[in-house]
Amino acid sequence: MMDTIVLKEYDQLLIKDKRNAGCRVISKEDALALERIVLEDEPVFKWGYKKLTAQHWVGTVSLKDLTVEILPKLSGYMDEDGLRNVLVRMIAISHQPPSVRDIPGMAGMRKDSLMEMFIASFLDVLDAYVKEGLLHAYQKVSQNINRVKGKILFGKQFSRNLLDPAKFWCQYSKFTADNDVNRFFRACLKQMDLFSRDAQNKRRIKFLLPAFAGVSSISREQALARPAAFHSANYRAEGAYRYGLLFLRNIYSTLSAGNMAVNMMLFNMNSLYELFIYRVAKMVFGSRASYQMRGNYLLARDADGKRFAGLRPDIAIKTGSGGLDIVDAKWKIPKGFAKESDVYQMNAYSSGIRGAERVFLLYPCVEKAGVVGDYTFADWSGKVRTLKIRAVKLEDVMDWRKFLRGFESIFA
């Protein structure tokens, strides 16, 4: 029987001899498997005295008979379904181009894990693609055949067919469904079949796989190594491709100390929040918004003018007066006030970036919003430099127009 434990970031799992999923208690064997998960050189769970503490990774971790889901820590009361919907919308906005940013039916979905929601979304879009017919494309094929077709590969002809002059090694173009896009979809279905534990999703995967029976199998690594280019002839496959790409890039599989298989779909909330805020800024401000702008430095050496300590803010937005609003997105819940290191960083941006008019610290919305406000950096030269600390109401992302209006008002 499969046990499921749902946590939020920085919640704890207690470690005892026997698992009790209802009380967030895991066994020592579970703890050893979870403690070994390291992504980007950071542990997903931090070991403490008879406990594991979830860190800033969200998503799903599956052991042999246990699924642990980690959801984002957002302010206010939101049930698990609400948190999943908000998280999935954030991920989609962050990783999808505008043409495929809408998630069909996602808001009303009732799946018990983030991974199953993504799989179901992919299957919805892929099903529509399959019903229209698989894309065909010209592929170069090399074959030893009985008649000349295309061009003869003389190197192979002389080395392989010297004693069989009735055969010809030829290379020619074939119009076929066995192309990179469909191979990618087949790889996605195979991987999802391995990872999914939802009965409905698994039934749908088994229903769709026969449509790709004539398509070659490739590994996850091969699928990720061959990025597809989309144009007017194959654009209808882009939506499914983007969801599949998001799934394949963020799934991981490893073995625990006891050779227990551990499957994961995890996202770094620090990186996700930063990228999400940029995508929203790009939607609101268009080409005026840029990501991780380069070219500014904090120091220049007197002897030769060589510059050091590069300044690369998350987001820079050109203002109507020609200056810049500098924005840093921090996935943190401030306790009392912003972290001093964050304030020092914004002070460096304010003084070191050419044309900086205002600097903004954007935190996720917090219940006690005493930190939100306008502040002035101490500057004895007489220049007024402003820091604006704001909270982003991520709970509103399911009402997208309302969310965009609220985001734009931050910079009014």
N, C-alpha and C positions, 0 to 999 in steps of 0.2 A: 504493500500500500504506500502511496506517495504522500509524504508530509510536506506542508507548505508553511513557511514563516515569512511574514511581510514586515519589513523594517523601514525606518527612515534613516537618512544619513546620520551618523554618529550615535544611533541607537546601539544597544548592547545585546549580545547573546551570552547567556550564562552557560557554563560548561559543567556538566555532571556526568555520572556514570551512564545514565540512561537519558535518551532524548524525550522531551515533552514539548512538542511543537506549539501547543496552545499557550504555553507559558514562556515561549522563546528560550527554551532550554535545549542545548545540543549535546551530543555525546562527545567523548574525547576523540573518537575516530572522525566525527564530523569536523571538530575543531582543527585537527591536524590537516585535514584536506583543505579547509577554508584558509587557514593561516599561511599556507604555501602559495596562495594566489598573489602574484606580483605583476603589476602592469606599469609600464613607463618607470621602472625602478622604484615603484612605491607599492606597499602592501595594500590590498583592498580591504583587509581586516587587520586591525592592530591587536596584538596579543597583550592581555593584562592578567591580573590574578583571577583565575577561574572565570575569565570572560574574554570575549572578542568584541571589539568595537568597530562598526562599519565606518569607513572613511568617506571621501568625496566622490565615490564611484556609485553610479545608479544603474539598475538593470536587473538581470536574473542570473543566478548561479545554480546549476543543477548537479547534484550528486546522484548516487545510485538510487536512493529512495527519498531524497530531500531536495526541495527547491527553496532557495532563499531569494526573495525579491527585495531590492533596496530602492526606495522611492525618494524623491527630493524632499527636503525639509522646507516647507513653505509656511508662511504665516496664516493665521486664521484657521477656521475649521474646514477641512476638505476631506471627504472620504477617499478610500483607496482608488475607486474608479475615477474620481475627479483628479487625483494626483497623476494617475497614469495618463489620462487624456491631456492634461497640461504638459506633461513631460514629452509625450509623443508629438504633440504639436510643436513644441520647442525644437525637438530633434529634426522634424520634417522641415521646418522653416530654416534651420541652420544648414541643412545638407542638400536641400533640393533647389534647382534653378526655378525661377518664377513660373515657367510654363508647366511644371508638374508639382507645384507646391500644395495644391489642395489634396486633402486626404479623404477619399470617398468613404462616408459612413463611419469615420473613426470616432467621432464624438459620441455616437450611440452604441459603441461596441462594448460587449460585456465578456471580456476574457480575463482569466485570473492571473495573467502575467504580461509584462511589457513585451517579452519575446513573442508570445502568441498573438498579441495585437499586431505586431509588425508582420508576422507571417500571414495572418488573415488579410491584412491590407495588401500585401504583395499578391496573394492569391486572387483577390478581387480584381486587381488591375491586369494580372496575367490572364485570367479567365476571359476578360473582354478582348485581350490581344489574340488569344487562341481562337476565339469565335470568329474573328475577322480573317483568320488564316495566318499561318506562320510566314514571316518574311522570307523571300528567296533572294539570293544574291549570287553573282558570278564568283566562283572560287577556282583558283588554279589547281588542276589535278594532274599528277604524274602517274601514268599507268603503262603496263606492258600489255598491249592489245594486238588484235589480229589485223588491223588496218590503220593506215596513217590518219591521225586526227590532230589538228593543231600543228605543232612543230615536233620534229624528232629530236630527242636528247641524244646526240651522237656519242657522248662519253659513255652513257649507260648502254646504248645500242651496241657498241663495239665490245664492251666488257661483259655484258650479260647475254647478248643474243648472237654472238659470233657463230655459234653452232646451230642456231635456230632462226634462219633468215625469214621465216614466216611471221615472226613476232616483231613488234615495233615499240620501243620505249618513247612515248609521246607525252607532251605537256599541252593541255588545252583548258579552256574555261568551261565550267559547268554551272548551269543555273540551278541552284540547290538550296534546300532549307538547312543543310548542314553547314552553317556559317557561324561566325563568332558570337553574334547576338543570341541565336538559339542555343548554342553550346553553353553560353553563360546562364540562360534560363534553366537548362537541364541541370547544371551544377548547383544552382540555387535550390531547385526542388529536391535534389539528392541531399544537400546539406540540411535543409529544413526538415526533411523526413527523419534525419538522424537526431535533430535537436528537439523537435516538437513532441509534446506529450499531451496535446489537446486532441481528443478523438475526432472532432469535426475537422480540424486542420489536417490531420493525417489522412482522413477520407478524401478530402479535396485534393491533396497532393497525389494520392494514388489515382484519382480520376484524371488529373492533368498530365501525369507522366507519359501515358501512351501517345499523347500528341507529339512527343519529342522522341519517339521510338527510333526514327531514322537519323537522329542527330548524335554526333560523336560525344562521348563522355570526356570531360576535362576536370581537373582537380580545382579546389578553391583557389590555390595559389596561381594556377594557370588562368583562371577566370579573372582574377584581380590584376594579372600582369598584362592583359590585353584590353585596355580601355576602348570602348566603342565611341565612334564619332557619329552624331546624329544630324540628319539633313532632311530635305523634303521627302525623300524616298522611304525613309525608315523612322520618321518622327513618332509614329504611333506606338513604337516599342519603348520610347524613352521613359515613360512613367514607371512601367514595371522594372525597367533596367535600374532606375535610380533607387527604388525601394530594395531591389535585390543587392545592389552595390552597398547600400547602407547596412544591410544585414550581414553580408560577407565580411565587410571591413571590421565589424564590431563583435564578431563571434570568436571565441577562443576555446581551445580544448587542450587539456593537460592531464597528467596523472598525479594523484596525491602520493604521499609517502607509502601508503599501503596499496599502490597500484589501482586505486579507485579512479574511474574516469570522472573528470570534472568538466562540464560544458558551461560556457558563459556567454552572455551578451551584455557588455558593460560600456558605459560612457563616463568620461571624466567631466564632472559637473562644472569645474572651473573653466575648462576649455569650451564646453558646450554653451555656457552662459555668455561668455565673451563673444563667441561666434554668432550666437542668436541676437545679441544686442546690435552687432554690426549689420546683420542681415535686415533687421528692422529699420535701422538708421538708413540703410541703402534704399529700402522701400519708401521711406518717408522723404528723404532728402536727395535721392537719385545720385547723380554724379558728384554732388557736393560732398558726399561722404566717402572717406578712404580708410583703408584698414592697415594698421601698423605702419604708419607713415615714417619714412626714413629721411635722413639728411640733416638731423639736428643733433648737436652734441653739447654736453655740459661744460667741457673743458677744452682749452686750446693751449698748447705749449708755447711759451713766450719766444723760445729760440727760433722755432721754424714754423709756428702756426699749426702744427699737426694736432688733430682733434682726437679727443678721448671721451669715454663714457657716453655712448650713443643713447639718444632718447627715442623710443619707439612706442608711442601711445597706442592703445587699442584702436581708437577711432578718432579721426579728425574731420570736422564738418566746416566747410566754408560758410561764412556768414554773409549777410547782405552787404556789409561794409568792407568786405574783402579780407577780414581777419579770419581767425579760426576758433571754433569751440573744440576743446580737447576733452575726450571722454575716456574714462577708464571704468570697465565693468568688473566688479568684485563679487564673487559668489561667497558672501560671508553674511553672518548675522551679527552686526555690531553689538557689543555689550557696553552700554553706556555711551560710548563715542566711537568714531572711526579709529582703526588701528593707526598708531603713530607712523608706522612704515608707509601706510597708504597716503597719509597726509604729506610726508616728506617727498614721496614720489610725485604727488600732484604739484607741490611747490617747485620741484625741479622742472616739470613740464611748463608751469606758468612762467618761470623766469628764463628757461633755456630754449623754448621753441619760438622761433621767429613768427610773429603775427598772432600769438595766442592771446585771445581776448578774455575768454572764460574757461575755467576747467571744471569738469563735472565728475563726481564719483557716483556711480550708479550701483546701488545695492538692491537685492531682491526685497520686496516689501516686508517690513517687520511690524509686529504688533505694537511695540513701543517705539514710535517713530520720532523720539526726541532728537535723534541724530540728524534728521532731515532739516535743512535750512541753508541760509547763505552765510558765508564766512569770509573774512578778509585776512590775507597773509600779512604778517608784520613786514614792512618794507620801509627802511629809514630813508630811502631815496625820495620818498614822497609819492611813488607810483602806487596806485590802487590796484591790487590783484585779488580777484574774487575766486573763491571755491564754492561751488554749489553741490551739496549732497542731496541726492534724490533717491526715492524708492520706486522700483518698477513693479507694478501690480500684475504679476504673472498669472494670477487667477483669472484675469480678464481675457486671456488669449483665446478662449473658446468663442468669445464675441469679438471677432477680429477687428471690425471697424472701431468698436469702442476702445480696444487696446491701442490701435494706431493713433486715435485721437488723443488718448492719455499720454502716449509716448511723445507725440509732437508738442504737447503742452509743456513738457519738461523744459523745452528749449525756447519757449515763448519769451 
